[in-house]
Structures are given as C-alpha cells and as structure tokens.
Amino acid sequence: MLYPSSLPKEDPPPLRIAVCLNSYNSRFLPAVQASYSANKGDFPEPVLFDLIVLAGANVDARASWDFILKIHNFIRTVVAQYPDKKVVGICWGHQTISRVFGADIVNMDVPEMGVTSINLTEEGRKFFPHAAATGVLRLQQHHRREVTAAPAKFAPLAQGSQIFLNDNNTILTFQGHPEKDAQTARLRLQHDTPRWFGFDAAADEKAWARLEARIGTAHDGDAVWGRVVQWVREPSRGLYAPRAG
C-alpha cells in the first residue's frame, strides 16, 4: 500500500504571469513586444494571473501623463480588489509603485549602468537564502533616478532603496534588472552612455571598454527569478484581506 507521503509528488501547475511593458515611443519596443504575447494598451485582468510584473520604461516616473496615471490607478485597483495578488516592479516599475505608496524619486548624482553589487539587509538575507552568506546580490542596472527611501508598509531588502517588499508579502520591487542578460543590457548602451556619462566608444575607448566589461560581468538574475517564482507560490500575510461579513 502506498501512503500519501510515499506517493509521487505532482509538479505544481505553471504560473500565469502578465508582464506590463511601459516603454513609450522606443525603437526597441517592437523587439521587446515580440518576446511576449502582447495586447497593446490593455491592462491584464488580475484574476487570470498569478503574478503581474510592472516592467521598466523610458520615461520619468515622476511625470503625471495620462497613461502613467492610468498605471497608478491599475496598481491601486489590484491592491484594493485583489489583496493577495502578487506584483513585481522592475526599475521604472519599482519607482512607480514606490511613488504610488508615497515615496519620493530623485535624480542620481551618477547614473548606474551594468552589473552592480547590492548589499542586502538582514531581511534581504532571509528572503534570498542563496545570498545569505555573502549578503550581496549582483544585478544589471540601468537607471538615472532612484527612490529616496522605502514607502510606508514596505521593508527594504537591500541598502540604497534597491529592493522593497511590502508587509503583506504581495509586492516585491527591484531597482535593478534581474530579467536582463548582457545582450539585452547593451541595447541602449550607444543611446544612453553619451547623454548620461558624456562619452561614447569613439570618444573614450577605455571608459567604453570598462562599461562593456561591467555589463558582461556574471550576475544573479537567474537565481533571483528562481526565488521570485517560489515567492509567488507563498501565501500573503492577509493584512489587507477583506473582512468576513
């Protein structure tokens, strides 16, 4: 006789993930959209997905354009009507979610580009056990603005406002790009380096080579996404669940 503990374990069903692409008027957008099943202009129906990812964008997260305010409203609607829904914010998504919950965004003194070492907090070491010993994550970065501090009801999992987790265990945000490999990180290299740092490959070969090397450095993107997949299957803490009756 086979007892329940000895029966083969079935694999969990595949996750249903919606990725919101927020780039505006970018020549790279068709290439990015081609990697997904894209519905232009539509917000995902939260009930149909296990995870909603609010991705990066090439606009200022402090702006109040109509499409940005619609995204703000979508975030608030998800939190209010689907309090247990898992949401991940990446780069612009990290900044936008932080803004919705009251945090400030400022220009950086020096923009970040390429793989950067991020120091985890104690909570971050617990959340990312593969990095508990070193206390460091390495992620691709590509941004010139940053969040000044974690918004209310969010805990910093890394120093420098790099990673936040809300106290309901449903919203996780990254300033960096765990989804980017070196090839993807190079897409905007030629466009952004001159206006961010004041040089290009022709003007300063050594500086360009250093930046190229930094982009090509090994990173923890795959491990981070593995942890995100685990986290999506974890329960919320029920802090905002509707009361019975």
N, C-alpha and C positions, 0 to 999 in steps of 0.2 A: 504494500500500500504506500502511495506517495502522500506525505503530509504537506500542508501548504508551504512550509519553509523549505521543502526539498523540491518543489515544483520549479520548472524553468521560469525565469523572470521574463516577462514580455517587455520589449523596448517601449518607452513612452511614446505617445503619438508625436509626430513632428510639430514643431512650433509654427504658428501662423504669425508672421512678422510683417508689419507695414512700415515702410521707410518713406518719410516725408522729405522730398527733395525741395529745398527752398531757394536755390540759386536763381538769380534774376538776370536775364539778358547776358548769360555767359556762353561763350563759344564752345565751352566744354560740356554744356548741359546735354546736348543730344547723345554724346558718348556715354555720359553717366546714366541717362534715362534708358539707353539701350541695354544696360545691365539689369534692368528691372522690368516688371510688368507695370507700366506706368499709366495712370489715369490723370491726365493734366487738369489741374485746377480743382480736383476733388480731394476732400479730406477723407481719410479712411473711416469706416464705420467701426467704432471701438469694439462692439460686441463680437465682431468677426475675427478679431486678432488677439493673440496672447501678449504681444509686445508692439508698441508704437515707438518708432525711432524718429526723433526730430533731428535731422542731419544738419550739415554745415550750409553756409550761404556766403555770397559775395557782397552783402550789404551790411550797413551799420546796424547792429542790434538795438541801438538807441533810437533809431528812426521810428516814426509813427505813421508810416504809409498804410494805406488801406489793407493791403494783403498781409502786412505784419500784424495789424490789429486783429485781423481775422484769425491768425495763428494764435494770438493771445487768447482770444475767445474760445478757440478749439481746446487749448490746454485747460482753461478753467472749466469748460464743459466736461471734459474727460474726468477731471478730478472730482467734480460735483456729482456727476451722474454715474460714473464707473469708478468708485473709490478704490477698488482693488486692482485696477488695470495697471500693468507695468509700462513705464515710459522711460526711454533713454534719450538724453540730449547730448549731441556731439558738437563741440566748437560753438558755432552760432546757436545751435540748439541749447547748449549749456548756458550761454549768455542770455538767451531769450527766456528760458524757463526761470533763470535766476531773476531776471527783470520782472517777470510776471509775479513772482513771490516777494518783490520788494528790494532786491539787491541793486547796487549801482555798478555801472560799467564805465571804465575809463580807458583812455589811450595809454599804451605802454610806452615807457621810455625807449625801449629797444624791442622790436618785434621778435617773435620766436618762429624759427623755421628749421625743420629737420628733427631728428630723434633727440629727445631731451630726457634726462633723468629726473624723475619726480619722487620726492621724499614723502612717504606715507605717514599718516598719523597712526596712533595706536589702533583706532577704529579701522583704519585702512589696512593695517597688517592683518587684522582679524578677517576682514572682508576678502582680501586677496591672499589666501594662505600660501600660494606658490612663491610670494614675495615676502613672507613674514620674516624670514631670516635676515634678508638684506634691508628690508624696509624701503625698497626702491622699485619703481616701475619705469620702463623706458618706452616712450610713445612718440610717434610722429607729431610734430606741432606745426601749425600754420595759422598764425593769428597776430594781430597788432593791437587788439583790445583785450581787456581782462576784467573779470569780476573782482570787486574790491574785497568782498567777504561773503561768507555763506548767508543766504537769506534765512529768515525765520523758519524754524522747524526743519532745517536741513543741517546735517553734520558734515564737516569737512573730512574726507577720507585721505586727503593729501594736503601738504602745505602749499601755500601760494594760490589758494582757491582753485585748484586744478581738478578736483573730483568732489562731488557732493552726493549725499544720499539723504532722502527725506526720512522723517521719523516714522512714517507709515510703511517704509520699506517698499515703496512703489515707484519712486522716481530716482533715477541714477543719472548723473550728468558728468561728462568729461570735457575739459577744455581741449585736450589733445584728441588725436585721431587714431583710436585702436583699429579702425577699419582700413587704414591706408597702408599700402606697401610702398616701397621706394619708387616703383614705376608711377603709381598714382600721385605720390608726393611731388614728383618732378613736373607734373602737368602745368602748374602755374609758376614754375621756377623762373622762366625767362620773363614772364609778365610782372611778377611782384618784386623780384630782387632789386631791380634798378630803383623803383619808387620807394621801397622800404629801406634799403641799405645803401643806395647810391652807387652801385656798381653792377656790371654785367660780365659775361665771360670775356669780352674783348677788353674791357677797361681794367680789370684786375683778375688775372688768371689764377693767382694764388688764393685769393679770397673765394673765388668761384669754386676752386678745387676743394677748399676746406668745407664749403657748404654742401657740395656734392657728396663728399665723404660722410658728412653728418647725416644726410638724407639716407645714405646707403648703410648706415650702422644697424646692427641687429636690434630688434625691439621686442616688446612683449605683447604685441597686438593680438596674436592668436590665443595666448593664454588668457588675456583679458576677456576676449569674446567667449572663450570657454566658460569663464566664471559668470559672464552675463547670462549665458544660456542656463546655467544652474540657478542663478538668481531669479530668472523669470518663473521657474517652477516652484520657488519658495513662496510661502503664504505671506500676505501682508500682515501688518500688526493690528489691523482692524480699528485704527484710531478714528477713521472718518467714515466707517461703515454706517449706513442709515440705521436708526434705532427701530427695533421691532414695534409694530403697532402705530 
